[in-house]
Amino acid sequence: MIESNDSYHMVIVDKSLKDVTALKRFEILSQTTDGGWILYKLAVRENNLTGTIKFIQENMHEGNWYFHAYNEDGSKLVIVFKDKAFRTDNDPKHWNTAINYGVSLGTPREQLDFIPNTFADEKY
């Protein structure tokens, strides 16, 4: 188990990936179904974050898919699209660049909420 002070959680939609079994190499904390999609929550050590992001980006389908990663208190939030990543925090006022990029790819604005973004906000 990864300690929370060294951990990021990631939320990834199954349909965003070319091969969902690629997630087996990571610590899957939980999964839930939402509207026909399976959402996976992973734990990743901070020192493995960049490599993990690149690995998942390489496994993502083309298009407007994204995932996000966040640390325990939300002071670090990474919003990741296939070809671009944005480092920010859990304050929605700081998300405009990432939201505008997602909208430019065709993602509906209301889907670009990046929730949960702290461990305390997690529901599953």
C-alpha positions as CSV (number, residue, x, y, z in Angstrom):
1,M,0.0,0.0,0.0
2,I,1.3,3.4,-0.9
3,E,1.4,6.0,2.0
4,S,-0.9,8.9,1.4
5,N,1.9,11.6,1.9
6,D,3.8,10.1,-1.1
7,S,0.7,9.3,-3.1
8,Y,-1.4,10.6,-6.0
9,H,-4.7,9.1,-6.9
10,M,-5.8,8.9,-10.5
11,V,-9.3,8.6,-11.9
12,I,-9.4,6.9,-15.4
13,V,-12.3,5.9,-17.5
14,D,-12.0,2.4,-19.1
15,K,-13.2,3.5,-22.5
16,S,-10.4,6.1,-22.7
17,L,-7.9,3.3,-22.9
18,K,-6.8,1.1,-25.9
19,D,-6.1,-1.8,-23.4
20,V,-7.6,-1.5,-19.9
21,T,-5.6,-4.5,-18.8
22,A,-2.6,-2.1,-18.8
23,L,-3.8,-0.7,-15.5
24,K,-3.0,-4.1,-13.8
25,R,0.6,-2.9,-13.5
26,F,-0.6,-0.2,-11.0
27,E,-2.3,-0.3,-7.6
28,I,-6.0,-0.2,-8.3
29,L,-7.7,1.2,-5.2
30,S,-11.3,0.8,-6.4
31,Q,-13.6,0.9,-9.4
32,T,-17.2,1.9,-9.9
33,T,-19.6,2.1,-12.8
34,D,-21.1,5.4,-14.0
35,G,-23.4,5.5,-17.0
36,G,-21.9,2.4,-18.7
37,W,-18.3,3.5,-18.0
38,I,-16.0,1.9,-15.5
39,L,-14.0,4.4,-13.5
40,Y,-10.8,3.2,-12.0
41,K,-9.0,4.9,-9.1
42,L,-5.3,4.2,-9.0
43,A,-2.6,5.0,-6.4
44,V,0.8,6.2,-7.8
45,R,3.9,7.3,-5.9
46,E,4.9,10.9,-6.6
47,N,8.3,9.8,-7.9
48,N,6.5,7.5,-10.4
49,L,3.9,10.1,-11.5
50,T,5.5,11.4,-14.7
51,G,6.3,7.9,-16.0
52,T,2.9,6.7,-15.2
53,I,1.2,9.6,-16.9
54,K,3.3,9.0,-20.0
55,F,2.5,5.3,-20.0
56,I,-1.2,5.9,-19.7
57,Q,-1.1,8.7,-22.4
58,E,0.5,6.2,-24.8
59,N,-2.4,3.8,-24.1
60,M,-5.2,6.4,-24.5
61,H,-7.4,6.5,-27.6
62,E,-7.2,9.6,-29.8
63,G,-9.8,12.2,-29.2
64,N,-11.0,14.2,-26.2
65,W,-10.4,11.7,-23.4
66,Y,-8.6,12.8,-20.3
67,F,-7.8,11.7,-16.8
68,H,-6.6,13.5,-13.7
69,A,-4.3,12.8,-10.8
70,Y,-4.2,14.6,-7.4
71,N,-2.5,14.4,-4.1
72,E,-4.1,14.0,-0.7
73,D,-5.0,17.7,-0.1
74,G,-5.5,18.7,-3.7
75,S,-2.6,21.1,-3.6
76,K,-1.3,19.3,-6.7
77,L,-3.6,18.4,-9.5
78,V,-2.5,17.1,-12.9
79,I,-5.1,17.1,-15.8
80,V,-3.9,14.8,-18.6
81,F,-5.1,14.6,-22.2
82,K,-3.5,12.3,-24.8
83,D,-1.0,14.9,-25.9
84,K,-0.9,17.4,-23.1
85,A,-0.9,17.7,-19.3
86,F,-1.7,20.6,-17.1
87,R,-0.3,21.0,-13.6
88,T,-2.4,23.0,-11.2
89,D,-4.3,22.7,-7.9
90,N,-7.8,22.0,-6.8
91,D,-9.0,25.6,-7.1
92,P,-11.4,25.8,-10.1
93,K,-10.2,29.3,-10.8
94,H,-6.9,27.8,-11.9
95,W,-8.4,25.3,-14.4
96,N,-9.3,27.6,-17.3
97,T,-6.4,26.7,-19.5
98,A,-7.1,23.0,-19.1
99,I,-10.8,23.4,-19.5
100,N,-10.4,25.5,-22.7
101,Y,-8.1,22.9,-24.1
102,G,-10.6,20.1,-23.4
103,V,-13.4,22.1,-24.9
104,S,-11.2,22.7,-28.0
105,L,-11.0,18.9,-28.3
106,G,-14.8,18.5,-28.1
107,T,-15.2,17.7,-24.5
108,P,-18.4,19.2,-23.1
109,R,-17.5,21.9,-20.5
110,E,-19.6,20.3,-17.8
111,Q,-17.6,17.1,-18.0
112,L,-14.3,19.0,-17.2
113,D,-14.9,19.2,-13.5
114,F,-11.9,17.2,-12.2
115,I,-13.7,15.8,-9.2
116,P,-12.6,14.2,-7.0
117,N,-9.5,16.2,-6.5
118,T,-8.7,15.5,-2.8
119,F,-8.7,12.1,-1.0
120,A,-11.5,13.4,1.3
121,D,-13.7,14.1,-1.8
122,E,-13.6,10.5,-3.0
123,K,-16.8,8.5,-3.0
124,Y,-15.5,5.1,-4.1
